[in-house]
Amino acid sequence: MHTEQLIDMLARDAGPAPRAVVARRLLPVMLMGVLCSVVLALWLIGPLPAESFQTPAPWVKLAYAAALAVGAGLLTSRLARPVAELFTPRLLVGLAVGAMALIGAATLFLTPAQERVDAVFGQTWLTCPWTLLGFSLPALAGILWAMRGLAPTRPRQAGWAGGLLAGALGAMGYALSCPESSPTFVAIWHTAGMAMTAYIGRLLGPIVLRW
Amino acid sequence: MNEEHASSDVENRLRPLWMAAQSGDERAYRQTLALMATRLRSFFRRRMPTLLDDVEDLVQETLLAVHLQRGTYDPAFPVSAWLTAIARHKLVDLFRRRDRKEGLHDEYDDVDEAELAGEPAEPHARRDLAVLLRALPETQRRAIELTKLEGLSVAEAAARTGASVASIKVLVHRGLKRLVEQVKKAPPETLAPLASPPRGPRNARGGPSCFL
């Protein structure tokens, strides 16, 4: 086919460009990702007892995951376009992680010395990152699928951002079941779980994000 | 394309047309795509001087991507930067694919002239086209039959098949590309008439696509 014919075919009755394509593709899979992680958490582990929700612990986890989801979500949506400004979303991601690290360090500092090991490792440090990773996989699959239909030109970075977003969404569900109460634990092990998910996204990016 | 020839004048020509096209002006869209095709052609020629045969394919591949992804354009950035990013992505993708497939097929120029059959006769061509079409996925075959053999417009073909106009466009493009690839791959004994290269001056757009 000649290029002129292709141009003619593409332009004929093309109509206006679709609007908000990135949001329309990304938001539904993000919602699906949160729902999956909530269902997995409630089904496999079960919810925390109701009185836990009167303590700050689950809310700290939820707030951390939500803040990261905002930053990583913005970053992902920017990286789904061929050209975009990346400074603001990267700053948001950095601020969320930095703030949580500060809170974690401060609490550790205020914890009596003999309880510090417990604050860092809790009861579940061995399983926590892996469980969080597992709960994030549906979100990761959905986000990568959504990005594949968009136009990421930096597949490694885009995969990383999508993975981080998936991790943050998975952490929201996990916050309903995670029994640990120390912010130090959250700052270390929840971050580790999300970083692992981001790393998987980074590995998959160049393979999956082809268009 | 915007780096060396810091093409602010290209951007100045492109942007108003593109913005009109984005809001649904079909004539402006046509002009934008033609202008982009010209820019893309020189962009790719400069970057793949050893693969000039693939330039036009890549131009078309990129135009198709531009069309499918026009919703991802953010007016805060120059159109030429957006186009360049897509073009670069397509170029990298081509190099990666070629790395993997290199050596699997001969260039036309390397084929021994003596092994080539003569001019294609009409009946053969038609029979072989049918053979080739049968090998396509059903949806691509149908889209090509309707738009290229029966002469329907894309909109009519869409109405006939129930697929969207956009997806008919994609199916036709992918299908034709696949046909060309099959012609290139097919051993001479099964497809002798079609596999002979065009005589005389080579089509500027490269090899066998002039059959389609």
Interface residues (C-beta under 8 A of the other chain):
Chain A: M1 H2 T3 E4 L6 I7 D8 M9 L10 A11 R12 D13 A14 G15 P16 A17 P18 R19 A20 V21 V22 A80 R81 P82 V83 A84 E85 L150 A151 T153 R210 W211
Chain B: A21 Q22 S23 G24 E26 Y29 R30 L33 A34 A37 E56 V59 Q60 L63 L64 A65 H67 Q69 R70 G71 T72 Y73 D74 A76 F77 A81 W82 A85 I86 R88 H89 D93 S153 V154 A155 V165 K169 V172 H173 L176 R205 S209 L212
